[in-house]
Amino acid sequence: MTYTSDNLGKVIELGPITDILARPLTELDLGSLIDHFQRMNEVDRYTRFFSAVSDDGIRNIVDGFDWSRMIAVGAFKNNLLLGVAELGWESGQTPARSELAMSVDREYRNVGLASWLIKDTFRMGQDRGVREIYASWLGGNDPVGRIMNRLNARMSVDRSVCRADIALDPSFVGATELDAGS
Ligand SMILES: CC(C)(COP(=O)(O)OP(=O)(O)OC[C@H]1O[C@@H](n2cnc3c(N)ncnc32)[C@H](O)[C@@H]1OP(=O)(O)O)[C@@H](O)C(=O)NCCC(=O)NCCS
């Protein structure tokens, strides 16, 4: 599948949410990321980090992000980071295989924000050489399953952990837009 979304740097509206700006995140956004993750409740922290995480734990996780091994796109409204989609890879300089993670503030969910961020993250990933993306989530986290389904991911389940695999098009050269959600 090829992703050529080009929303980065543009101000858009999604459903009732106006004036959203999506852009790549950098180390300069550490504070916004920490604030965004710390606004999550216990359940969301568990689903995002696969463990119970305190505020200090979140700070440590974000401080430990290795920005040379990740791509992150964030959506801002009035300088508040509403949501983020991230791709991370294990080692080496070619991120051929990357893991996807995502989160959106509760009051901004279900208008497509995560799906939108994911497509821009995939596009950036493709440009960096990402060819395979995978995501894991706990069974019962239905929104993630819906999103992965709409991305035509190959889905599997092992006990209560769901997994999606998505292959990106190696011939991608930045052509026309494909809305993977349609
Ligand atoms: C997963 C998450 C990022 C989704 O964010 P979002 O911006 O609401 O996602 P979208 O609006 O793009 O899509 C949500 C989809 O889930 C569906 N959905 C929402 N709540 C649902 C529910 N309770 N049951 C089933 N489907 C649901 C929506 O209808 C939508 O699907 P559709 O587009 O086919 O209609 C957000 O729920 C979140 O931050 N969760 C906590 C962190 C997490 O679990 N991260 C994933 C693991 S890394």
The ligand as an SDF file (V2000), in Angstrom:
LIG
                    3D

 48 50  0  0  0  0  0  0  0  0999 V2000
   -6.4830    4.2950   19.7380 C   0  0  0  0  0  0  0  0  0  0  0  0
   -6.7080    5.7940   19.6710 C   0  0  0  0  0  0  0  0  0  0  0  0
   -5.3720    6.4640   19.3840 C   0  0  0  0  0  0  0  0  0  0  0  0
   -7.6920    6.1140   18.5370 C   0  0  0  0  0  0  0  0  0  0  0  0
   -7.7500    7.5180   18.3740 O   0  0  0  0  0  0  0  0  0  0  0  0
   -8.9370    8.2130   17.5350 P   0  0  0  0  0  0  0  0  0  0  0  0
   -8.4460    9.5410   17.0940 O   0  0  0  0  0  0  0  0  0  0  0  0
  -10.1720    8.1740   18.2880 O   0  0  0  0  0  0  0  0  0  0  0  0
   -9.0420    7.2270   16.2820 O   0  0  0  0  0  0  0  0  0  0  0  0
   -9.9070    7.4520   14.9630 P   0  0  0  0  0  0  0  0  0  0  0  0
  -10.9480    8.4830   15.2170 O   0  0  0  0  0  0  0  0  0  0  0  0
   -8.9830    7.6590   13.8330 O   0  0  0  0  0  0  0  0  0  0  0  0
  -10.5750    6.0170   14.7520 O   0  0  0  0  0  0  0  0  0  0  0  0
  -11.2210    5.4020   15.7960 C   0  0  0  0  0  0  0  0  0  0  0  0
  -12.0090    4.2200   15.2390 C   0  0  0  0  0  0  0  0  0  0  0  0
  -12.4310    3.4140   16.2930 O   0  0  0  0  0  0  0  0  0  0  0  0
  -13.8480    3.3590   16.2890 C   0  0  0  0  0  0  0  0  0  0  0  0
  -14.2200    3.2920   17.6870 N   0  0  0  0  0  0  0  0  0  0  0  0
  -14.1450    4.2390   18.6080 C   0  0  0  0  0  0  0  0  0  0  0  0
  -14.5700    3.7780   19.8050 N   0  0  0  0  0  0  0  0  0  0  0  0
  -14.9270    2.4820   19.5940 C   0  0  0  0  0  0  0  0  0  0  0  0
  -15.4460    1.4540   20.4230 C   0  0  0  0  0  0  0  0  0  0  0  0
  -15.6450    1.6570   21.7340 N   0  0  0  0  0  0  0  0  0  0  0  0
  -15.7030    0.2470   19.8860 N   0  0  0  0  0  0  0  0  0  0  0  0
  -15.4620    0.0210   18.5790 C   0  0  0  0  0  0  0  0  0  0  0  0
  -14.9730    0.9550   17.7390 N   0  0  0  0  0  0  0  0  0  0  0  0
  -14.7060    2.1710   18.2510 C   0  0  0  0  0  0  0  0  0  0  0  0
  -14.2770    4.5880   15.5930 C   0  0  0  0  0  0  0  0  0  0  0  0
  -15.5730    4.4770   15.0930 O   0  0  0  0  0  0  0  0  0  0  0  0
  -13.2410    4.6480   14.5180 C   0  0  0  0  0  0  0  0  0  0  0  0
  -13.4780    3.6870   13.5170 O   0  0  0  0  0  0  0  0  0  0  0  0
  -14.1150    4.1020   12.1150 P   0  0  0  0  0  0  0  0  0  0  0  0
  -13.2170    5.1650   11.5620 O   0  0  0  0  0  0  0  0  0  0  0  0
  -14.0850    2.8390   11.3270 O   0  0  0  0  0  0  0  0  0  0  0  0
  -15.4550    4.6280   12.4250 O   0  0  0  0  0  0  0  0  0  0  0  0
   -7.2840    6.3370   21.0070 C   0  0  0  0  0  0  0  0  0  0  0  0
   -8.4420    5.5990   21.3040 O   0  0  0  0  0  0  0  0  0  0  0  0
   -6.3100    6.2510   22.1560 C   0  0  0  0  0  0  0  0  0  0  0  0
   -5.5100    7.1730   22.3730 O   0  0  0  0  0  0  0  0  0  0  0  0
   -6.3460    5.1630   22.9440 N   0  0  0  0  0  0  0  0  0  0  0  0
   -5.4310    4.9930   24.0810 C   0  0  0  0  0  0  0  0  0  0  0  0
   -4.0260    4.6300   23.6370 C   0  0  0  0  0  0  0  0  0  0  0  0
   -4.0200    3.3630   22.7980 C   0  0  0  0  0  0  0  0  0  0  0  0
   -4.7740    2.4360   23.0390 O   0  0  0  0  0  0  0  0  0  0  0  0
   -3.1320    3.3310   21.7880 N   0  0  0  0  0  0  0  0  0  0  0  0
   -3.0580    2.1900   20.8810 C   0  0  0  0  0  0  0  0  0  0  0  0
   -2.0040    1.2300   21.2730 C   0  0  0  0  0  0  0  0  0  0  0  0
   -0.3850    1.8530   20.9110 S   0  0  0  0  0  0  0  0  0  0  0  0
  1  2  1  0
  2  3  1  0
  2  4  1  0
  2 36  1  0
  4  5  1  0
  5  6  1  0
  6  7  2  0
  6  8  1  0
  6  9  1  0
  9 10  1  0
 10 11  2  0
 10 12  1  0
 10 13  1  0
 13 14  1  0
 14 15  1  0
 15 16  1  0
 15 30  1  0
 16 17  1  0
 17 18  1  0
 17 28  1  0
 18 19  1  0
 18 27  1  0
 19 20  2  0
 20 21  1  0
 21 22  1  0
 21 27  2  0
 22 23  1  0
 22 24  2  0
 24 25  1  0
 25 26  2  0
 26 27  1  0
 28 29  1  0
 28 30  1  0
 30 31  1  0
 31 32  1  0
 32 33  2  0
 32 34  1  0
 32 35  1  0
 36 37  1  0
 36 38  1  0
 38 39  2  0
 38 40  1  0
 40 41  1  0
 41 42  1  0
 42 43  1  0
 43 44  2  0
 43 45  1  0
 45 46  1  0
 46 47  1  0
 47 48  1  0
M  END
$$$$
